[in-house]
Amino acid sequence: MSTGVKHFIAFAALAIILIALPKVFVSGSAHTMMSLMGIMIIFALSYNILLGQTGLLSFGHAVYYGLAGFCVAHAMNYIAREKIGVPLPFIPLIGAFAGLFFGALFGLISTRRAGTVFSMISLGIGELVASSALILRSFFGGEEGIPTNRTKFPPFFGYKFGPQIEVYYLIAFWCFVCIALMYALTRTPFGRMCNAVRDNPERAEFVGYSTQRVRFIAFVFSAIFAGVAGALATINFELMNSQSLGAGQSGLVLLMTYVGGVGHFIGPIIGGVIITFLQISLSDITKAWMLYFGLMFILVVMFSPGGVAGWLALHQPLLKGGRIFRLIPAYALALVPMAMLAAGLIMTIELAHRMLVDAQSDGSVMKLAGWTVDAAKAQPWMLAIGLLVCGALGLKLAWPKVREAFAAQSAEVAQ
């Protein structure tokens, strides 16, 4: 099967999935979550153009997401007020042009250097724009932000985009288009030069390419797609505020990219889905949900630098060779101590959060996995520590067997 046919099948499958998802998950909350996933997939993929493809670690990528969102909010209010006949599905193009403008403006400064210098410049620009959001109230709207109303636009083939399901399909359409365009970008000679600048900038300079120019063009492309994501966020929430510009949003897209897998095109897609799902779900379960995100990031960087996509790529040869199922006994052996370690870690975090944060207002008695426990007593702490110790020791004993099984099956496939 040729590469072109494989790509066609993959994108056809993606289109079918995007169309069918609302038919499978029919609740309004599911449509809202899937809409946010689509936005975050575009945002994370735009960041991967910088980090995964070009090797530029940015700490201020939310600037282009947020600034484009504010430009779109003002444009939507102006179009609705003046009754200009622009349909809502074309509004993300305004976000793309806003991302282009701000990407070119700030890219001229930040892409002159790479490495740590670039990261520090991006952090400085991010903090500068975020602090300006509370000063320039006429543009940023202060702490309240800029509200808008998507239903005031003229109908598009009879759709007013009031119900969330209609907004989902609008986001899904732009998500599909952006995924296709960004994937096509990675397959161009320019995309290969981005990889060359990432891997060996000295050699790229030696063969006659300007690494600064390559970084600048990649930066602008990244800002364009981040602008589309910001525009879709404004349409979805009908609001854009200063939180979308801050370090928290930049850190979130960095987390998505790393957890999904830096350098793998599908990685940010996986990361956007996982982190968005956990962000919405965990915030309803525990007040310490941000701490879990931090621990997840640390664990991925330390033990699985390739993220989820990298871990899956390691198993792809075994899957093709039909030997992936022979790893099940070894993985099952390691699954029990991993579950014990995770349970002990969750108990420790929840007990500590209760005693350090909520004890004065809510008391020390709490619900933990359906059980009523007193965080001020020694028994739950002893159980948590016991699970941690037993899980860590069990995993230490089981992990060599996992490595041996993986190495044995990989060697057989290689033969």
N, C-alpha and C positions, 0 to 999 in steps of 0.2 A: 504494500500500500504506500503510495507516494506521500510526501510531506504535506502537499497541498490538500489532498483528500483528508488526511488526519486533522488538519487545521479546520477544514470545513465541517467535519463531523463534530469536532470539539465545540465550535461556536454555535452550530445548530443545536447541540445538546444544551448549551448554556441558554440559548433563547427559549427552548422548550421549558427548561427549569424555571426561568424567570416568569414565564407566562403561567405555568401550572402551580407555582407555589401558593398563590392566594386561594386556589381551589382546594388545596390540601389543608392549609391553615386559614380558617375562615373567620376567626375572631378579629375584632377591631384592634386589640392589643398586638396580635401577631402581625397585622398589616403595618402598624406603626413601627414595630421592631424591624420588620423587613425593609421598610422605607429607610430607616436610619442605617441599616446594614449596607444598603446600596450606596448611600452617601459616603459612608466611611470606607467602603471598598475603593471608590474613586479617589478619595483623599489619601488613603494608604498607598495606592499604586502611584499616585503622583509623587509621594515622598520617596518611593522606591526608585524613581528615575534618578534622584539625587544620591541616595545612600547605596542602594543595591547595584545600580548600573554604573554610576560615575564615582562612587566612593566618597561622597561629600556628606559628612555628618552635620546636619542642621538642627539647631535648637530653637528655631523660630519659624517653622514652616506654617504655623497657624496664622501668621501675618497675612498671607495671600488668600487663605481660606476666609479669614474674617473680613479683610478689607474688601474683597470681592462681594461678600455677603452684604456689607453695608452699602456698597454701590448699587447692588441689585435692589435692596430695600428702598432706597431713595428713587431708583428708576421705576420700580413698581408703583410707588405712591404717585409719582409724577404722571405715569401713563394712565393710571386709574383716574386721577384728578382731571387730566386734560382729555380723557376719553379717546386716547390714541388706540387705533385698532390693531394692537400687537397681541397675538395669542400667547398664552402663558407658556406653552412648550418651547417658545423661542427665547424666553428670558435667560436661561443658562448661558446663551451666547454673550449676554452682557457680562456675566461673571467671567467668562473666558477672556474677553477683551480687558476687563479690569485686572485679572491675573496677569495678562500679558504686559500691561502698563507697569504695574508695581513690580513684577518680576524683572523687567528690563531696568527699571529705576534702581532697585536695590541690588540687582545682580551685577551691575557695573562696578559696584563697590565691593561686594562680598566675594565675588569669584576671582578677584585679582590674585588671591592666595588660596591654597588648599590646606588640608590637614587641620591642625588645632587652630590656626589663625582664622580659617573660614568658620569653624564652629563658634569661636568667640565673637566674630563679627555678626553671625546670624543671631546669637543670643542677645547681643547688644541691640540690634535692630528690632528684635522681638520685644524686648523690654521697653524700648523707646516708643514703639507704636502702641503697646499695651498701656503705658502710662499716659500717652496722649489721648486715649479714649475717654479718660475722666476729665480732660481739660477742654478738648474741642467738642463741646456738647451739641453744637448745632449739627455736626456731622455724625457723631457717635451716639447722641441721645443720652449721655450720662450713664448712670447705673441702670436705668430702665431700658435703654436700647431704642431701636427704631422698629415700631410695629408696622405691619402691612396687612393687606387683605387680598388673597389670591382669587376670591370669588367675584371681584369687581371687574375682572377681565372679560372680554367677549368670549362667548362659547367657541370651542374648537371641535368641530364636527359634533356639536350637541353636548359636549362635556364642559362643565363649569369648574371641575376639579375641587368641588366642595368635599365630597366623601373621601376618606383616606384611601380607599381602594383605587380611586382614579389617580390620586397623587402617587401611589405606589407604582402604577404602570408608567407614569411619567418619569419617575426616578429610575425605574427598571430600564426604560428605553435609553436614557442617557447613560446609565451604568453600562449597558451593552455596547453602546457606541464608543464610550471612553475606553473600555477594556480592549475593544478591537483596535482602536487607534494607538493606544499605548503599546499593545503587543506588536503592532506593525512597526512602530518606532524602534523597538528593540531588534527587529530583523533587518533594518536598513544599515548601510555602511556607517552612518552617523552613530547608530546604536552600538556598533562594533567598536567605533573609536572611543565612545564613552567607556566601554569595558577596557580598552587599552590604556586610557588615561587613569582609570582606577587601578589597574594592575601594574603598569610600568610607565609612569609619566615621562621619565627620562628618554626611554626608547621612542615614545610617541613624538616627543620634541625632535629627536634625532632624525626621524624619517620625514620631518617637515610639517607636522601638525602643531598648531598653537593650542596647548592644553588650556590656556585661559579662555580662548574662544569656544572650545568644546564645552568647558564647564559653564560658560555663560549661556550658551544655547540650551544645554540640558537644564539649567536653572530656569530659564524662561518657559520651556515646555512644562516643567514641573509646576510652575506657578499658574500656567494656563489651566491645567487640569484641576489644581487645587481651587482655582476660581470657580470652575464648574461645580465642584462639590460644595463650595460656599453658597453659590446661587441656589442649588437644590435644597440646602439646609434652610435658607431663608424662605423658600416656597413651602417647605414642609412645616416649619414651625411658625411661619408668618411673623417672625421676630428675629432680629439680630442684635446681640448685645456684646459687651466688652469681654465676656468670658470666652468667646470664640477666638479672641486674639491672643489670649494669655499663654503663659508657659504650660498650664495644665493641658490645653488642647494640643500644643506642640509635643508634650510628653506622651499624650495618648496615642498620637499617630506613630511616634517612635516605638511605643510598646507594641502596637499592632504589627508593625513591620518586622520587628525582631521576633515576636512570638510566632508569627506566620512563617517567617524565613527570609532573611536578607539575601538578595541575589537570585532568588527563585521568583519567576513572574507570578506564579500562583500563590506564593507565600503571603503577600499583603491581602489577597482575597480571603485566604483562610484566617489570617489574623484579624481582619475587619469583622468577619462573621463571629469568631470566638469572643473577641473582646467586647463587641457590642452586646452579644447575648449575655455575657457575664456581668457587664456594667449594669444592664437593666435588671437582671435577675438577682444578683448579689445585693444590690442596693435595697431591694425589698426584704432581704433575709437578714442582713447584718449591717451594723453601723461601721464596721471595720473593713468595708469592702475595698477601700483604697489600699489598705495594707496588704491584702491578698494580691492585688495587682503588682505591687512592688516586689513581693516575694516571687511571684511568677516570673517577672522580668529577670531577677537575680538568678533564679534556677535555670532559666533558658540560656542566659549568657554563659553561665558556668558549665552546665552539663550538656546542653544541646545548642551550640552556636548557630547551627543551621536552621533552628526553629522546627515547626511542625513539618513544613515542606521538605526541609533537609532530612528529617527523620524518615519521612515517607520515601524520599529518593534513595536512601540507603537500602530499602527493602524492595525497590522496583526490580532489580535483577533476580531476586529470589522469587518474586511473583511471576515473572516471565518464565523462569525455569521450573515453576511448579513445586518449589520447595518451601514456600512461605509457611505452609501449615505444619511443617516439621519443627517450627520454632514455638508452637503453641505450648508444649509442656514446659519449656524453659521460662517462657513469659508468664505462664500460670504460676510457676514456682515463685517468681519475683513479685507477682501481683499481691499476694497476701501480706508480706512485710511492707510493701508500698502503701497498701490500704491502712495498715496499722500506723505507719509513720504519718500519713496524711491526717488520720483521725486524731492522733496525739497533737499534731501541729495546730489543727483547727481548735481543739479544746483549749490548748494553751493560749492561743490568740484571743479567743472569746472570753476566757476567764480573766486574762490580763486586762482586756479592754473594759470589762465590767468593773473590775476593782479600781482601775486607774482613771476611768472617764465617767462611768455612769453610777458608781456606788453611792455617791452623796445624794443624787437626785432620785434614783430608782431603787436603791438598796442593793444588797449583794445576792439576793435570790433571783435566779434567772431560769429561762427555758433553754435547754440545749438538746437539740435533736429529739424534741418531744418529752424530755426528762426534766424534772425540776431539780436544780442543784443550787447549792449555796457556795458562791465563789470565795467566801470568807473562811470556809472550812478546808481542812487538809485533804479529805478524801478525793474530791474531783481533781485536785492538783496532782495527787499521787497517781491517780489513774492516767492522767494526761502524760505525766513524765514516764510512767511505765510503758505506755503505748509508744512514746517517742523512742525510748531506749530499745525496746524489743523490736520495733520496726527497723531502726537503724542497724542493729546487729543482724537481724534476719536478712536485710537487703545486702549487707556486706558479705554474707555467706552465699547468697543466691546469685549475686551479680556476676561472679566469675563463671558460673555455669551458663548464664545467658551469653556472655562473650564467647565462650567455647562453642556453644551451639550455633551462634551466628557465624563465627569464623569457619566452622566445619561446613555449613551449608553454602557459604559464599565460595569456599574452595571447590566444592563439588560443582557449583554452577560455572565457575571459571574454567573447569576442565571440559 
